[in-house]
Amino acid sequence: MTNGGEGITDTPRTEETKNKISKTLMGHKGASKGEKRPKEVGDKISKALMGHVGYMLGKHQTDEAKKKISEKNKGKLAGKNHPNYGKKRSEETRNKIRMKALGRPSPLKGRKGRLVTEQTKLKLSKIGLGRPWSARRRDTYNKKYGHDK
């Protein structure tokens, strides 16, 4: 006798059983596929979860655990396994992304008047932040995205 919860994972299903299950589930959607929950339900869930914090909040993974996770995930979304592998974004999509990025505040915004260490200046110069564009670079950008009108 068992304590339960083991299920029947080791027992192979017959074709007849598979067909029965298939017929039973036909026409059923997955738990949340295609249907949005009503606002009242969302509000109720939100209210129930208020004050709860994530179970990992304030905790840290050990280096061993991080390495284990890293090894397990390696190659899963790399190369041909990546969902966007071989796809090219359309001009329209690229423009949408660009327009959204234009609305974001600059990473340097709000830093005016603050003291910046030499180390930070060096890092910023390496990645090109905080450096004004040359006239040629600005003109090329404006032509490419139609801002020169």
N, C-alpha and C positions, 0 to 999 in steps of 0.2 A: 504494500500500500504506500502511496505517496502523500505528501502534504498538499498536493495540488499546484496548479500554475505551470506545470511542465508542458502541457498541451500535447499535441500529437505530431511534433516536428519530425520524429524519427520514423513515423509510419507513412509509407508512400501511399498516395491516393490513387484509386483505380480510375480508369477513364470514365466509368459510369458516374462515380462520385464527382469528378471534375465537371462533367456535363451538367449534373444536377445543380452544383454551386453556380455554374455559369448562367443557367436559365433563371435561377433565383435572383441573381444580381443584375440581370439584363434590364436596362432602362433606368437603373439607379445611378444617380450622380455620386461623386465622392462627397465626403463630409462637408466641404466648403467650396466646391467647384462651381463657379458661375453664379452663385447666389450670395448677395451681401446680407449681413445680419441687420435686423431693424435697429434704428438709432437707440431705442429704449434698451435693447439687449446690450448694445455696446456701452451705454451709460451705466447699466447695472454692473457689468464686468469691471469697468473703469473704477466705479465706486468701491467694489469689493477688493480691488487690488491696491487701493490707495493706502499709503503708509508701509506697504511691503517693499523690501529691498531685495535685489538680486541675491541669490544664494552665494555668488562668488564675490560680492562686494567686499572689498578690503582684504581679500585673500589673494594669494599669489600661487601660480603653478610652480612646482619645483623644476629645476633645470632638466631633470630626468624626464618628467612628464611632458615638458615642452618639446624635448627631443623626440620622444615617442610619437607625439601628435604630428610633428613635422615630418617624420619618416613615413607615417601612415598616409599623409596627404600629398606627399611628393608625387608629381606627375599626374595627379588626378585632373587638374585643369590646365595642363600644359600641352602645347602643340595641338595635335588633332583632337584631343579630348576636350579642348576648350570650346564652349558653345559658339563663340564668335570666330573660330578658326576659319580662315579663308573668306570671311565676309568683309565687304568694304562698306563703310558708312556712306550714305548718299549725301549729296551737297546740302540738301534740306536738313538732314539730321545734324550734320556738322555745324550748320548755321545756328540751329536751335541750341546746341551745346555751347557755342561761342557766345550767343546772346545771353544765355543764362549765366555764364562766367563773367560777362561784362557787368552784371548787376551785383556781383559779390564784392565785398569790400576788399581793398588791397591788403596783403599781409603786413604792409608797412603803415597802414592807416592807424592813426592814434599814437604813433611813435614820435611825432613832432615834438622837439624840445627835450626828449628823453636822452639820457646819456647812453651811448652805444659803445660797448667795449671794442677794442681793436680786434679781438678774436671774433666778435659778431660781425664787424665790418668785413673781415676777411672771408667769413662764411658767406655773407650776402654777395660779396663781389664774385665769388666762385660760381654761385648759382644765377647771377645776373639780376638780382633784385635790387631796387634802389638806384639802379643806373639809368640815366635818361637815354631815350632812344636817339640814335643819330637821325639826321634829317632824311637820309637815304632809306633807313630801315622804316621810319614812320611813313614815308611816301609809298613805299612798296606795300606796306600793310594796308594803308588807306585805299590804294588802287585795288588790291586783291579783294577787299570786303566792301567796296563801294562807298567808302566814306569821303571820297575826294570830290563829291558834288557840292 
